[in-house]
Amino acid sequence: MRPPFGGKPLPASSRVLKALTTEEILALHEEAGRLRLGLGSGGPWLREQLDADAVHYLVPDPAPYYWPDGDQIQWWQCRELLCMRDGTRVKSMLAVLPERFEELPDNVPRREQLRLVRLIRAMRYDLHLWGRDHQDGR
């Protein structure tokens, strides 16, 4: 990930994909909602829809308009790969504070990180579409 023109590169600690439990990913969503970061509030609906026993993935990957600059944007826009209750994997976005991201365990082998980041970036099916397709409980 390259910074936009004039932007500073993110620190090396951001260049890692992290594997999280459902409770860990839900806590990050709740924090984003509580702090009003703008991406990924979640709530009870998300708790009901996620596979409680699955592994979910998170990686900082900010768009140029969300690039952290210290004044306006102090969080990292992250891509997530979520496993839903029906086994479907979907992508989504989540705002995470840098210090919070750095606290998370770094537990995914580098080769697997690269594979998963490519998968997340290539996915078209996202949390919004999955929710729309399952709004009547299907």
N, C-alpha and C positions, 0 to 999 in steps of 0.2 A: 504494500500500500504506500503510495507516494503522496506527500502533502500537496495541497493545491499551491498555485503560484503564490509566493510570499509567506506560506505557512511553514511552521516549524515541524520537523518530523516528530511522530509520537515516540516515546521512549521505548527501548528494547523490551521492557516488561509488557508492552502492549502487543507484541508480535507473537502471541501464543494463543492457541485455542484451548479452552478449558472444558472438561467434562463435569457436569453437575447433576446432582439428584433432583428429583421433582421439588422437594422442599427448598433446596438452595435456589433453584430458578424462580420459584414462587416468591421467595423472600426478596429477590432482586426486583421482581415486578412490583411487589408491594412497596418497596423503598422508592422506586421510580414514581409511583403514584403519590406516595406521601410527600415526596420532595417536589412534586409537580415538574418533573424533568421533561415531560412531553412525549416520551416514547415508552409504551409498555406498562400500563397500570395493572392490567390483569383482573384482579378481583375474584369473587366466588365462581364466576363462569369459567375462568381459566383453570381453577383448581379442579372443577368437575370434569373438564375436558382432557386434561393431561393424563397420560399413563402414569400412575403413581409409582410404578416400579422401574420406569425407564431411565435411561441416561439421556440427558439433553446437553447441547453444546453451545458455547458462547465465544465469540471472537470480536475484538474491536475492528471496525471497518467503516469509519465515518465517511459520509459523502462530503464533497467540498463545502457545501452550505452548512454542514454540521461540524466542520473541523474545529476542534477545541482551540480557543485563542486566549484563554485566561481571563478575559473581560466578559464577553457575552456568553460563551459556551464553556462550561467548566467540567463537562462530563464527556464520556466517550460513547458515540453511537456504535452499538454492537449488533452484529448479526447473530441470530440464534437458530439452532436446528432443534425443533421440539418434536417429541413423539406423543401423538395423541392417543386417546383411549382405545381407538380402533386399530392402532398400530401404524397409522399413516404418519409419515414424517413431513413436517411443514417448516417453512422459514418464517422468521419474524424479525422485528427490530426492537431493541431495548436500550435505553439510556442507562449507563452505569458510571458511577463515580470512579475515577482512576484508582484511588486508594482501596476502594471496595473490590475492584477487579483484581488488583495485585494480591489481596488477601486470599483469594480463591486458590485451591490446590492446582498445581501444574502437574497433571498426571496422564497426559496423552503423548504417546511416542511421536516424534517429529514427522515421520512419514505419514502416519495416520492423520496428523493435524493438517498436512498439506492436502491430502485426499478429501477430508471433510470440508475444508475451506472451499475447495473447487466445487464440491457438491452443493454447498449452501449457495454460493454465488450463481450456480447454473440453475437452481430450482426456480420454478415459476409458481408452484402451488404454495400459497402462504396461509397464515393463520386466519386472515379475514375471509379468504375463499373457503377454507375448511369450515369455518363457523357458519357461513352462509349455506353451504351444502348440508350442514347438520343441524340447522336451526329447529327443525321439527322432531329432533331426537333420533334421526336415522343413524 
